[in-house]
Structures are given as structure tokens and as C-alpha cells.
Amino acid sequence: MKKFREASKNRIVIVTYVLLFCMFCFFSLMDLQKRTSDYAYFANKINSFIKNAHDSESEYLCSRLVNYVSAIAQEKKFAELLKAGDEESLQEAAEPAFHDFGKRYVPVISVLIYDGNGKLRFHMTPPSVPHDPATFRPSVGKEVFTTKKYTYGYESNIVPLYFCTVLPVRDAQDNVVGTIEIGVDVSFFHYNLKWFFSDVRTAIFSRGKLLDSNNGLKPNSAEFVYDYYRKLKANDAEFFNQFKDRIDFRRSRNDIQMGDRYYLVSTSQVLRDNAGREVGKYLVAYDMTELRLRHWGYFYVWLLFFAITACVMLCINMVGFRKYERIITEQGTMLAQRSKQCALGEMLGHIGHQWRQPLYNLSLIVQNIGLQNQFGKLDDTMLNNQIILANQNIEYMSNIIDDWRSLLMSGSSRTVIDLQASVERAISMVAPVMEQSRITIENRITSQAQTMGFVNDLVQLTINVLLNARDQLSLVTGERFILLSCGEEEGLVTVTFQDNGGGIPEHLLKRIFEPYVTTKDKGDGTGLGLYLCHQIVSNLDQGKVWAENRSFELQSKVLHGACICVQFARLTEGG
């Protein structure tokens, strides 16, 4: 794990920031989705309020009109006049009463009275409305005569669109003998809706266009009331004309941006006539700028939070990894120092072992010179021969010192190193130790492969592997073998060191190159031999090392044990 953290430091930082960014995106999108759903909920609520306000105002207006007109019809005996067909008396009775609507601030634009046969008996419209009474037709059929109840809706009998309330005229026997139609200018609802919403704009869309308020119509109502209605309606129509082409009437609500303002445009309120047919839509625009800014304000807070968190995480990573690198460096220094101490101890042991024989020979030479001198047989020829033998042993001992000293001095620059020469030199240096342990080394490496590395890298690597194999083979009671071989494929040279020591436990195969991991008893091994091999291999071009347990054939025998595989890139002639 420690090695993984050291090798994957940059990836850990990247993954940390990716996870942080994903977490930010997740929570910010969740928050934005919640606020968007809140916005949709609020928009639907506004649509619902608008619809309820319009419906309640429509019902309330109809109730006022029906109550007032029914009382007048009963008082003025409209039923008897309709039965008698006395139009003059009907006009004389109805006209003063219906002029009274102007004083009640209701913008009535027409009053039509039909008899039971659908014949127009009375009509009253403002002079500003061009009309032909012969073209007027009742807004409802026989349903009012059957149900004896009033009805209301939007009609286009007098002007392009107006609100029409139809109520029955009943005689003393409660029979319906005619109908009264009262038309109200739609600007009445523009005015009343603003009692519910202070910052709304309204318009009516009918037959593919917005209704124009500048049509010269002047309802029979109080002058200041009509002027106020007309002003509201004109301002709102001008507002909607700026973006009417951007409204999708298939949707119940539209989000429209005008400059730096955002409006919710409701198209859910459908206007129907007395027969239930759609004749237009009631458009209501509500200013949602403040709510949208609040929503995006929270999103910017999330963005600021992410930026601050990212900066904090960056500081933590910088401080933490610097501290971690310092700890790793210190541990690596301590480990390298201990490795050198262990290597030095092993080197002294091998030097001592290899010096024993030449020191013994020197002792015999000195003793022989003393004996020959004692017996008087020491002459110049014998003395010279003994001196020559002594010098040969001294030179051998000096060469041993030079070999092991050069092994520990790897140099500080990379150079070309030869595989075969390095392996043969390593075998010669540990040959006495192997002979003492009765280990046979079979060297089948004949390749002249070369690679780039530090001086003596392959020598030291081979010695460490051989000595590590010797320790394992010392537990074998029979014949002991180490087989060295190599192969090449696609420019990569693979060197294998195989022994018949029984192999490495499976649970240690993947960890055998980690420091302090050993197959020996705790008192017998340091666990640094193969770790040093791993460090040395990292100096070679595309260096790689791994361990396996495998069988091999040697001297017509099938043997089984551990196999250390070392791979590196072959140096080409042009390289």
C-alpha cells in the first residue's frame, strides 16, 4: 500500500478532485432540481390562482348581473311585454334600467332581449359599436328554456370577443318566455385580476391574434372607470405584442425572458362560449425575476463552496503529500542504509570465506620455509618458489577485495552493461560459497545482449538472486541445482533464475519483492535481498521483475522450485 501511494501520488490527487467535482455536481444538481421543482410548483400554483380568480370573478359578475336584471325584469313585467310583443313598451321599460350599469362601474357593451321564438325584441349598444340588429342571433338555444337557468361564456356576436351572460325571462307560471343577453367588455377582468396579483399583465388571444384595445369601443359606463380599464388593457396588449410569437400555446405555462426580467406566462385559462366551445385563451404574465435570481443565487453559493473546498483540499494535498514524501524519503534513506549494512555484512562474510583457503596456504608456506631452514635445506631456489606461491595467494586475496569493492561502487551515471559478462563475473564471485553449500550452477546464458544501467547492476542483481536461492537450497537434502537461462522476444530480454528449492509460498508470491518480506525464519533473513533486486531492476531500460513457481528439466530430471524472472530492453546497435 505504501508503494502504491508513492507511485500513484498524482493519480490520487486527480481522483480526489474528480470525486470532489462529482460530489459538487451531484449536490448542486440535486439542489437545482429541487429549486426547479419548487419553481414549477410555484408556477402551477400561480396558474391555479389565476384560474380560480378568473372563474370566481366570472361567477360573481354573473350573480350580480342575474340578480339585478331578474329583479328589473320582474318589476318591469318583461314577461308580459314579450308575450304581447309590445317592443315599444319593452324599450321604454328596459332602457332607463340598463343605462344604470354605467353607474355601477360595470362596462356593459350590449343588452339584447329575445322572445320565446328567438326574435330580437330589444337591443342596446353604445354608438361607438357598429351593428346591424338583423344579424344578431341568440347566444344559446333551447337549453335555457329547458333548464330555466342562466349561463355565461365568451361570444363574438357584437364585437370580436366579449363576456356574455344569458338569463331566462320567466312569467308568473315559471315558464320561460324569452332571454336576456348582457355583454360585458373583457377589460373588466384585466382590472379585477390585479386585485389578486399586483404585478401581473393580462391579454386575450383569440383567432390567432391578440385582441386590440384601440378599437374605438366606448362602453356605457362611468367615464373614469372606462378610461382606467382601457389604459390597463392597452398597456398590457403592448407588453404582450413584444413576444407573442415566442409563446407556445400548447403548454400551460411559458418562461419568457425580456431583457433582464423573467416572466411566467400562463396560457392555462381557456375561454369558452355558452356552448362550451373554445374561443380564445386568457394570457397572464407574472414577474418571476426575483424568484429565479434567488434560485441561481443558491447555485452560485454552491459554486463558491466548491471553489473554497477545492482550495482547502489543494492545500491539504500539498501539505500532506510533502510531509508524506519527507517520511517516505527518510524511510527510504533508512532502508537503503540498512540494506547497505546488510550487503556489507554479507560481503565481509563472503570475503572471509574466500580468504580462508589462501590464508591457510600462506600459513603452510611460512611453516614450510621455517622447517626447511631448520633442517638446513632452504636454498635460494626453494625460497623463490615459496615466495612465488605466497605472492599468488596474496594477489588472489587482493583480487577478491577489488571485486567486492567494485561491486558496491555502482557509479552515478548510466552506461552500457553486458548480460553474459555480468552473469559470469557474479558466478565466479560466489562460486566458493556455492561449492561449500554443494550447489551446482548451470549457466546457459550465452546471449551477448546489452542494456543501459549503472555499472555492476546485473552483477549485483545476479549475486543477490543466487545467494537468496542458496539460502533456500540449504534446506534441501538431495541434489541442489540453480539453472540460469535467457530468451528474447520483441526486443525484450527475459533472464530466469530457477532452483529446485521447493518454491515460494503462494501467499508471498506477489509480495516477495517488498522490503522485510522473507520465507526464512525471522532470525535467519532480513527480507532485503529480493527488495534490492527490485530496486536494481528499476534502473534498467523497461526493467521488470517477478517471481513464479515452476518445474524445469535438468540432467534428465524434472525439478520444481522458485523462478525469478528479470526482463529488460535489449540495447540495439544503433542505440
Steps between C-alpha positions, in 0.01 A plus 500: 500500500784736582664431166169548321445838667850607409463395135143630460533835673386705200217261425381521860487880474314483167253241630444713812410803292288296260303358793470846651377641170252212456376555854459871428314430176276246671401721792475817292284327240288348773457843657432658162252226416322557831487873443385447142223275626415770758489752217271270299282446806480874558423559132223241508363661812492835324320341206254351742449835676449673166244246392318512831506879502362517146233238568396656827481847345299361209258328736478804723434735207231269365335477840489879528364538148240224539376627834478858380347427158256239636371751750454761225332248267256403770436859601453629142298192397726403211324163468157659429652745253679218313181296482311799364781585255490864612853612401434867563386443856789258555755760386335766713525274805846351439714784369510719817575196715787374290660842472545467874789250447735789432449628852583156637843496330416200284616557136190362328522523119165345407161389629289276273151366581355215293149353520420131519526465119855646490386834356696808612257730688745743664867593451721762655865556388733801524507729196870418458415135417393460135215248489217363297220363722383277216820294533467442873423141600435357848818375667331184632238265368215325671717397800408813695129433440549143620728554799353840596850592625737773398824433312809701410794485262696695241327600177578693180146603401547875560879561505794261434474365855302589809370334815134402460255408775165351390209473745143380443191724528229311691128581528277454803462126425886468494499441126794639299364745246828660388868566573711800594861514380739740675841561337789626716831633367786257585708785644292452811709190583828684436404737774369244747790255466738770619324492833645151549846553345662840516766429235315324218423580139205353315383463142257291295612294204223409260490379139879511464556853627491720807185706544565866424385743767513800264180414314310818583259309724354712779286298741203658671672542835640775718760691303790473748440127550502434128816708447677307774392164354607604154839628619575172681395296200706709254817483710471124541429446128812698413701288742380168353556615142875502569519121531169354386681298229709327770199366692432130460123464547532123527657544843317619807788728599791666319819650638574818309806722545468870422832674549603431857148402609343154502127448461277200551232514230193295584291366211300255709183708518286403198212730402186318386170617363158413638503174304833389648712567189845654537512856365828623647752490781555731789873589524648603831868599542644494849844645584718215632834683492552512875425131545733396216779719633460340841526156341814586306636677804497169686675338204775762516532429871559134411761609246676716758487214750661270244776752425578544870491124560726440200752753632492341845544154349789630288672638809441174688637298209806722462581497873404136545694365204804709580498359849439152360787541252727609783402194704544271199837658423615453857376142505664436163827643629480283810410197291784566255742543790388175654520327166854623457586380849351160427682485165824603672454229764436237235795627299731470802371148557573400142840669504584319820391169352702556183804616696514189719658276237770746384577591863534131579734463204706798619524340844627176345757691290636678808513174697675325210761776477567468874532121489727503196719759666510296822614191316748702293329424173384854421682621192438790261298294255262366765467846659413657165238231431339557840504876448331455160227281656448754780468787250243303298283453809541864598403612147195273513393655828559849360285419192220383730510835681500691170208300362275551802599864536418574135168320550396750764614797291227514231584849378267798446446486122333245277713302258489194277511171694538153354278214618730202445811663645311626803349158574833318460672749731227460763525119483878513545465720807255270679645174369685414826183554702301285260761224506494500878119464492524223237297699249545443127452808280398427141559816296335490157522873433697545181322808366710809432204720598579844635288759676533837672551521874748579772833318520475156668117512512466158335790362706347605829153387391633153404694466826194595708279247318762223526563561869127514567460165318792354698323577827192312381698210351680449831176342620504241219657164596563367150662654197492875475481680167470856366423541130569830323349558156373784284269566204414795279175613343414831331812670630445393861751266668367273776752340738381218727664368819347164591578278799361177639443631849127422502366846407361806673175480704208618288396773743848658469542484123360849435676652802838333480670815366371722780745595777517274807298224330688170533432126483761431767462508876507850648844445645652367177396756236463876463261498205713754312673279240221485243392854588846617388450299181177687434677833559784403264262388224328841509833647379494293179320600178138379533617293797253258655532214750255238623498161674336170404493141615570268208654166402804460274711217358872464577725197456197292395325586823181698551557746781268752668570825676497878488573694184609863510439668165680821402403687184659801333526662158787389279729776382497512121812565296378843397404586859 
